[in-house]
Amino acid sequence: MTAPIPHIIQNNTFWLSSCRCIFWEEEQALILSDLHLGKTGHFRKHGIAVPQALFIEDLQRLIEQLIHFRAKKIIAVGDLFHSKENKEMYLFLKWRSDLPGLEFILVRGNHDILQKEWYENAGIQVKEGVYAVRDFSFLHDPSEVPEETLDTNFIFSGHLHPGVNIQGLAKQNLTFPCYYFSDTMAILPAFSKFSGLAMVKKQKHETVYAIVNNTLVKIK
């Protein structure tokens, strides 16, 4: 992992990690989106041979980021899980039990369909719609931001799995996950590497960082 890059929003410092998450310094919180835990198990259950190593790598990367930043809180902006319970989610519960002091907040996404009791047993606080902390709001789908929230708070969202095209040395088009920032909103890359990409095109007033081989590249 290369050194995180600071991004200042409303006098708060947000450290962008090449590991697909953001550390909010003032709140000691790790912000991330679209982990889709259990997705590989869901595919295997339906006869598609996806190795469990992908799930384990995502979870290990999350642990490494928590340790690196010494985070006291996780704010997940949706799609923490992919579907109904499977064996991989029980591995997550084991991991969660080892970190009882870590505050875990989930802003529910369209894939977060587990029963209320499951989240309670996992020590996860589930927030519906928009979750606000001071001058910042968190929600899953950027297309569902209430107008009054957009007028007052900076928004962190996910859902889209943003990606960007970069032309290689041989003039080939390469695609990479990215962070997208406008004046009012940030869209985070999917934390899970087992995810597709929705291409975004940077406009003049926007800031985009591509994640290229575990390095952050600012798109000009």
N, C-alpha and C positions, 0 to 999 in steps of 0.2 A: 504493500500500500504506500502510495506517495503521500507527502504531507498534505493535510487538509487545507482548503482555501477559505479564508474568511469572506463572508458576504454580509454586509451591513444593511439592516432594514430597520428603520425607525429607531435608530440608536441602539439596536440589539445586534449581537454578533452571532451569526449562524455559520458554523464550520461545515463546509461541503466535503464529504468524504468520497474517495474513489470507490468505496465499498457500498455505494448506493444508499446512503443515509446522511442526515444532517444532525449536527450537535448544536443545540441551542444553549449557548454559554450561560445566559442569565438565569435560565430555569434548570440547568443541569439535566436537560432532557434530550434524548435521542428521538428524532422524528424520522419516521419511515413509512412506506406504503407498499401494499400488494406483495406480502410475503407468500400468500397462497400456500400456507403450510398444509400438507396432506395431499397436494395436487398430484405428486408422483404416485402415491398410493392409490388415489382415485383412478388414475390411468391404468395402473397395473390390475386393479379390480375389474376393469372393463377390457382386459385382454391386450393392453398396449404395453409393451416391454420398456418401461422407463426405470432406470436404476435408482434405488433408494439413496445412493451416494449423493444425488443432487439435493435431496432434502437435508441430509446430514451436513453438506457443505454450506447451505444457506444458514442453518442453525448455528454452526460453528462460527461463521462470519459475524453473525449477530452477537455472539458471546465475545468475540474479539473486539468488536466496536464498543461494547459496553465497558470492557476492561480498559481499552485505550483511552476513552474519554472520561472514565470514572462516572458514568451517567447514573443518576438516581431515579430516573423516570424514563419510560418509553411512551411516546405518543404515536400510535399506529393509525394512519388515516385511511383505514378500510382494507378489506380483503386480507385480513390476517390469516384466515383459513380459506380453504377452497370449496369445501362441500361438507357432507355429513362426516360423522366420526369414522376414523380408520386407525390402523395401528400406529401410523406416524404421529397422530395427535396424542397418543399415550406417551410417546417419546418426548413430545413437547411438554406434557404435564410433568414428567420426571425432571426435565430441565427447569421448569418453572418452580418446582418444589425446592430446588437447590438455591433459589434466589428470592427468599420470602420478603426481603426488605425492599425489593425493587417495585416501585409503583408502576402499574401497567394500565394504560388508558387506550381503549379501542373505540374509534369513531366508526360505527358499523358501516360496512360496505355491502354491496349486493351479494357477495359470496358468503358473508358471515351469517350462516343460517343455523348455527348450533343452538341448543336449548339454553335458556337463561341460567339454569343450574350448572351447566358445563362451564360457562364463563365464571360463575361465582366460585366454583371449585378450583379454577385455575388462577384465582386472584386477579381477574381482569375486570376493570370498570368499563362498562359498555355505555357509550354516549350515542344518542340518536340525533341525526341531522347535523347541526353545527355545534362544535365544542369551542368555547371561547376562553382564552387566557389573556387578560389585559387587552392590548391592542391587536391581538392576533386571533384568527379563527381557523379551525380545522374541520374539514369535511372531505368525504370521499370523492364525489363526482363534481368536477369543476363547473359542469353545466347546470348544477342545481344550487348555485350560490344565491341566497336571498338578496335582493337588490339593496336592502337596508344594511346588510352585512358588508357588501362590497363597497358601500359608501363610507364605512367607518373603520373597518378592520382589514389588515393584510391577510390574505387567504393562503393556507397551505392545503394542497389536495393531491390526489393520485389518480387511480382508475385508468388513465389513458395509456400508461406504459410508454411515455414519450421517447422518441428516438430521432436521430438526425443523420442526414447523409453527409459524408465527407469524401471528397475525391482523392483517391490514392495517387502514389507517384506514377503509376502506370495509367493514370486517368480513369481507373475503375471506380465505381461508386461503392463505398463501404458504409454500412449502417451501424450505429452505436447507440446505446441508451444514453439519456441526457437529463440534466436538470434544466427546467425552463422557468424563467422569471420575467414577468411583466411588471408594470408599476404597481399593480394591486394584487398579484397572485403568483404563487409558485406551484408548479406541478412536479412532483417527485418521480424519479425513475422507479420501476418495479424493483423491490429488493430481491425478489426471487430471480435467479438467472434462467429459470424455466418459464419464460414469459415471452410473448410476442412484442412487437414494437409498433407504435402509431407515429408516423413521421410528422414532425413539426418543422416549420420553416421560419427561421428567425427574422423578425421585423426590426427596423432600425432602432426602435426604442426598447427592445427586449434584450435579455441576457441569457445565453445558452451555454452550458458546459457539457461537452461530450465526455463520456467515460470510455477511454481508449486504452485497452491493456492495463487496467488498474491505474491509469493516469487521467487527470482532469485536463481537458483542452478547451479553452474558451473560444467559442466560435465568433469570428469577426464578420 
